[in-house]
Amino acid sequence: TAVLPAGVTTGYITISNAQSTGVSTTLFVINPLPITPNAGADVPLCIGNSVTLSGSTPPVNTVVLSETFNSGAWPSGWSRTINGGYSPGDFRTSFEATSTGNTWAGNGYTGYCSYFYSYLLTTGVTGDMISPIIDLSSFSASNLSFWIYNNAGTDALRVYANNNGGAYTQVGATYSSYGAWTQITISLNAYSGAGFNTVRIKFTGTSDGALSSNIGVDDILVTGDSVPTILWSPATGLSATNIVTPVANPTINTTYTLTSSYASGCSASDTVVVTVNPKPTVSIPTAAASICANSVVAVTSAGTATNYTWTSSVANTLFTDATGSTAYVPGSNASTIYVKTPATAVITLTGTVLPSGCSDTANVTFTVSTKTFNSGFWTPGGPP
């Protein structure tokens, strides 16, 4: 087992003993650890119910291209035109050459910068600075940012992109007057994803033919966002395993693991525990019956619940006393309730067990019969 030093991104592994030293023929590339996903907070659940898991997996942002020009020399892999006829090119670093048109303080935004030497070109003529090939094929989104300065004149800067040697297409706007170093950010989403593995960025300056000001460009950065592949496990009780917010309805306590896997081959995971609590038993021993309108009937509860609450399909028909004069306060705990209704009513009992809050229901129907008196008899039988 070889332990690589902290901060190393690439390198060869050397193994030595008293007799000899060997160096690996493979260049090892060390990918950064991905951001750990968040499987969400642990969730209590009543058996038979379901819950949506609140997972999240932030994308990993990777630097694909970074050029600060701070080495002074023209950067390796970058090309430039010589449309103005003066070597080394239409774009130069502030280390290679200076110009009175470089009106910003110092050499650039940070250290040296590149600038479009517009005075060397006649009005309307363009010059280009082109990046090395960059690979954006593994990213779901990407961005280009850079800093620009141009406090006078009418020079203009446009940015273009192409892929696989195709035609350049302008990205972003036309950039002209900036009296202070200003950061520009341009979306490269149209050049991200499968097939976009040979992308180039082209900065094109258009000259106004004057010496009043050059366009400075500094700290060019291209970044890409990688969206991971999602996997929840185990799959038992889940509506899906490849989305961050599946619906879970397990029947036993279950620990779910959310794993994010990236194109680099690295992965990270987090867990969430779904605790399944039982529901109480709830029943109404009082049998359904036909009753006279506004007669008072006692209704009792039974089961393993901690609290019992009642509702009726007919308003203002529940009471806490046998005379039907004290109204039941909705939501209050009562093991027995009294029903006094002018019409057929369905009485529902909800039993809740604490502290889980799990509940179940039962109901009973009381049918109100209209009595008639005929020939000395009540129909149906019994007193009114």
C-alpha positions in Angstrom: 0.0 0.0 0.0 1.3 3.4 -1.0 0.2 6.5 0.9 0.4 9.6 -1.4 1.3 13.0 0.1 -1.5 15.4 0.8 -2.2 17.8 -2.1 -0.7 15.5 -4.8 -2.7 15.4 -8.0 -0.4 13.4 -10.3 2.8 11.5 -9.9 4.8 8.2 -10.1 5.2 5.8 -7.3 8.8 4.9 -6.3 9.5 1.8 -4.2 13.0 1.4 -2.7 14.7 -1.3 -0.6 18.3 -2.0 0.3 18.9 -3.7 -3.1 17.2 -1.5 -5.6 14.7 1.2 -6.5 11.7 0.9 -8.8 9.5 3.5 -10.3 6.0 2.9 -11.6 5.6 3.2 -15.4 2.1 4.5 -14.9 1.4 8.1 -14.1 -1.2 8.1 -11.3 -3.9 10.7 -11.4 -5.4 11.6 -8.1 -9.0 12.8 -8.3 -10.3 15.0 -5.5 -12.8 13.5 -3.1 -16.3 14.3 -4.2 -18.7 16.3 -2.0 -20.6 14.0 0.3 -24.3 13.8 -0.5 -26.9 14.6 2.1 -29.4 11.8 2.6 -31.6 14.0 4.8 -32.6 13.9 8.4 -33.7 10.6 10.0 -37.5 10.1 9.7 -40.1 8.5 11.9 -42.9 6.8 10.0 -46.1 5.1 11.0 -46.5 1.7 9.5 -48.6 1.7 6.3 -47.7 5.4 5.6 -45.1 6.7 3.2 -42.5 9.6 3.3 -40.5 11.4 0.7 -36.8 11.2 1.4 -35.1 14.6 1.2 -31.7 13.7 -0.3 -29.5 16.1 -2.2 -26.3 15.8 -4.2 -24.4 19.0 -5.1 -22.5 18.9 -8.4 -18.7 18.8 -8.3 -17.2 21.9 -9.8 -13.9 21.2 -11.6 -11.4 23.7 -13.1 -10.8 22.7 -16.7 -8.7 25.6 -17.8 -7.0 28.3 -15.8 -4.7 31.0 -17.3 -3.4 33.9 -15.3 -0.6 35.0 -17.6 1.5 35.5 -14.5 4.5 33.6 -15.8 5.0 36.5 -18.2 5.8 34.4 -21.3 3.1 33.6 -23.8 1.3 30.6 -22.3 1.9 27.1 -23.7 -0.9 25.8 -25.9 -2.4 29.2 -26.6 -2.2 30.6 -30.2 -2.6 34.1 -31.6 -2.9 35.8 -35.0 -0.5 38.3 -36.5 -3.0 40.2 -38.6 -1.3 43.5 -37.7 1.9 42.2 -39.2 4.0 42.7 -36.0 5.5 39.8 -34.2 4.8 38.1 -31.8 1.1 38.7 -32.4 -2.0 40.8 -32.1 -2.4 39.7 -28.4 0.6 40.0 -26.1 1.3 39.6 -22.4 2.1 42.7 -20.5 5.5 41.1 -19.8 6.3 40.6 -23.5 5.7 44.2 -24.4 4.2 47.4 -23.0 2.1 50.0 -24.6 0.8 53.5 -23.7 -2.6 52.0 -24.4 -2.3 49.8 -21.4 -4.0 52.3 -19.1 -4.7 50.0 -16.1 -2.6 50.3 -13.0 0.2 47.7 -12.9 0.7 44.8 -15.3 -2.8 43.3 -15.1 -5.6 42.4 -12.8 -3.4 40.0 -11.0 0.3 39.9 -12.0 0.7 40.1 -15.8 -2.2 40.0 -18.2 -2.8 39.5 -22.0 -4.0 42.5 -24.1 -5.2 43.2 -27.6 -2.6 45.5 -29.1 -5.1 47.4 -31.3 -2.8 50.1 -32.4 -0.9 47.6 -34.5 -4.0 47.0 -36.6 -6.0 49.3 -38.8 -9.6 50.2 -37.9 -12.0 47.3 -38.1 -9.3 44.6 -38.4 -9.5 41.8 -35.9 -6.9 39.7 -34.0 -7.4 36.5 -32.2 -6.2 34.7 -29.0 -7.2 31.0 -29.0 -7.1 28.6 -26.1 -5.8 25.0 -26.0 -8.3 22.2 -26.6 -10.4 21.6 -23.5 -12.6 18.6 -22.8 -16.1 19.4 -21.5 -17.7 16.1 -22.4 -18.1 14.8 -18.8 -19.9 17.9 -17.5 -23.6 18.7 -17.3 -22.8 22.5 -17.3 -19.8 24.7 -17.7 -18.8 28.4 -17.5 -16.1 30.7 -18.8 -15.0 33.7 -16.8 -12.3 36.4 -17.3 -11.5 39.9 -16.3 -11.5 42.8 -18.8 -10.3 46.4 -18.9 -10.7 49.0 -21.6 -11.3 52.6 -20.4 -11.2 54.5 -23.7 -11.7 54.2 -27.5 -14.0 51.9 -29.3 -12.1 48.6 -29.4 -14.4 45.6 -29.0 -13.9 42.1 -27.7 -16.0 39.1 -28.6 -15.7 35.5 -27.4 -16.3 32.5 -29.6 -16.3 28.7 -29.1 -16.1 25.7 -31.4 -15.9 21.9 -31.1 -14.0 19.4 -33.1 -12.6 22.0 -35.4 -16.0 23.3 -36.5 -17.1 26.8 -37.1 -16.7 29.3 -34.2 -19.9 30.6 -32.7 -20.1 33.7 -30.6 -20.8 33.1 -26.9 -21.7 36.0 -24.6 -22.0 39.6 -25.7 -19.8 42.2 -27.3 -17.5 43.8 -24.6 -16.1 47.3 -25.1 -15.8 49.9 -22.4 -14.7 49.1 -18.8 -13.1 51.7 -16.7 -12.1 49.2 -14.1 -11.2 45.6 -14.1 -14.5 43.8 -14.5 -15.3 40.1 -14.4 -17.3 38.6 -17.2 -19.0 35.2 -16.9 -20.3 33.3 -20.0 -22.3 30.1 -20.0 -20.7 27.2 -22.0 -23.6 24.9 -21.4 -24.1 24.6 -25.2 -20.6 23.0 -25.3 -21.0 20.7 -22.4 -21.8 16.9 -22.4 -21.2 14.0 -24.6 -19.2 14.7 -27.7 -17.7 18.1 -26.6 -14.2 16.8 -26.0 -12.3 19.1 -28.3 -13.6 22.6 -27.5 -11.6 25.8 -28.1 -12.3 29.3 -26.9 -11.3 32.3 -29.1 -11.0 35.9 -27.9 -11.3 38.2 -30.9 -10.5 41.9 -30.6 -11.7 44.5 -33.2 -9.4 47.5 -33.5 -10.4 51.1 -33.6 -7.0 52.0 -35.0 -6.1 54.3 -32.1 -3.5 54.2 -29.4 -5.9 55.6 -26.7 -6.6 52.2 -25.0 -5.9 48.5 -25.4 -8.3 45.8 -24.2 -6.7 43.9 -21.2 -7.8 40.3 -20.6 -6.8 38.4 -17.4 -7.4 35.4 -15.2 -9.3 33.3 -17.7 -11.1 30.3 -16.1 -13.2 27.5 -17.5 -15.0 25.3 -14.9 -17.4 22.4 -15.4 -20.1 20.9 -13.1 -20.4 17.1 -12.9 -23.8 15.8 -11.8 -23.3 12.4 -10.1 -25.1 9.1 -10.7 -27.6 8.5 -7.8 -28.2 5.2 -6.1 -30.3 4.5 -3.0 -29.9 1.1 -1.3 -31.6 -1.1 -0.3 -34.4 -0.8 -2.9 -36.9 -2.3 -0.5 -39.8 0.1 0.1 -38.6 2.8 -2.4 -40.5 4.2 -5.3 -37.2 4.6 -7.2 -33.4 4.2 -6.5 -32.0 6.7 -9.0 -33.5 10.0 -7.9 -32.6 12.1 -4.9 -36.1 12.3 -3.4 -37.8 8.8 -3.7 -40.9 7.9 -1.7 -40.2 5.4 1.0 -42.8 3.1 2.7 -40.8 0.3 4.5 -42.6 -2.0 6.9 -39.6 -2.3 9.3 -36.9 0.0 10.5 -34.6 0.6 7.5 -31.3 2.4 7.0 -31.1 3.8 3.5 -27.7 4.7 1.9 -27.5 7.4 -0.8 -24.4 7.0 -3.0 -23.2 9.6 -5.5 -20.8 8.3 -8.2 -18.9 10.6 -10.5 -17.2 10.1 -13.9 -13.8 10.2 -12.1 -14.7 6.9 -10.5 -14.9 8.4 -7.1 -18.0 8.1 -4.9 -19.3 9.3 -1.6 -22.3 8.3 0.5 -24.6 9.2 3.4 -27.3 7.4 5.3 -30.8 8.1 6.7 -32.7 6.0 9.1 -36.5 5.5 8.6 -38.0 4.3 11.9 -41.3 2.5 11.5 -43.7 2.8 14.4 -46.8 0.7 14.9 -50.3 2.1 14.8 -52.6 1.7 17.8 -55.6 -0.5 17.8 -58.8 1.6 17.7 -62.4 0.4 17.9 -65.9 1.5 18.9 -67.7 -1.1 21.0 -71.0 0.7 20.7 -73.0 -0.9 17.9 -74.6 1.0 15.0 -78.3 1.6 15.6 -81.4 3.3 14.5 -82.2 6.1 16.9 -84.8 8.8 17.4 -83.9 12.3 16.3 -82.2 14.2 19.1 -82.1 11.2 21.5 -78.8 10.9 23.4 -76.6 7.9 22.8 -73.4 7.1 24.7 -70.5 6.0 22.4 -67.4 4.4 23.9 -63.9 3.8 22.7 -61.5 0.9 23.0 -57.9 0.1 22.0 -54.3 0.9 22.7 -54.2 4.6 21.8 -53.1 7.3 24.2 -55.6 9.9 23.1 -59.1 9.6 21.5 -60.7 12.4 19.6 -64.1 12.4 17.8 -65.8 13.9 14.8 -69.3 13.7 13.4 -70.6 14.0 9.9 -73.4 16.3 11.2 -72.3 19.5 12.9 -72.9 20.2 16.6 -74.0 16.7 17.5 -71.2 15.7 20.0 -71.4 16.3 23.7 -69.5 15.3 26.9 -72.6 14.7 29.2 -75.5 12.3 29.2 -78.0 15.1 28.8 -76.5 16.4 25.6 -76.0 19.9 26.9 -72.2 20.4 27.1 -70.7 20.5 23.7 -67.6 18.5 22.9 -64.5 20.6 22.1 -63.1 19.3 18.8 -59.7 17.7 19.2 -60.0 17.2 23.0 -59.3 13.7 24.5 -62.4 11.8 25.5 -62.8 8.0 25.9 -66.6 8.4 25.8 -68.8 10.8 23.8 -72.5 11.4 23.7 -74.3 11.8 20.4 -77.5 13.9 20.0 -78.3 14.3 16.3 -81.4 15.4 14.3 -80.2 13.4 11.3 -78.3 10.3 10.4 -74.7 10.7 11.4 -71.4 8.9 11.0 -69.2 9.2 14.2 -65.5 8.8 13.6 -63.0 8.0 16.4 -59.3 8.8 15.9 -56.9 7.1 18.4 -53.4 8.4 18.6 -50.5 6.8 20.4 -47.7 9.1 21.9 -44.9 10.0 21.4 -44.9 8.6 17.8 -48.1 10.3 16.8 -49.3 7.2 14.9 -53.0 6.9 14.7 -55.9 4.8 13.3 -59.6 5.3 13.1 -63.0 3.6 13.6 -66.5 4.7 12.9 -70.1 3.9 13.7 -73.3 5.1 12.0 -76.5 6.1 13.8 -79.5 6.2 11.6 -82.3 8.6 12.6 -85.7 7.1 12.2 -88.9 9.1 11.9 -91.6 7.6 14.2 -95.3 7.7 13.5 -98.2 7.0 15.9 -101.1 5.0 14.5 -103.9 3.2 16.3 -102.1 3.4 19.6 -98.7 2.2 18.4 -95.4 3.9 17.5 -93.7 2.8 14.3 -90.9 1.8 14.7 -91.6 0.4 18.1 -90.5 2.1 21.3 -91.2 5.5 22.8 -90.6 8.6 20.6 
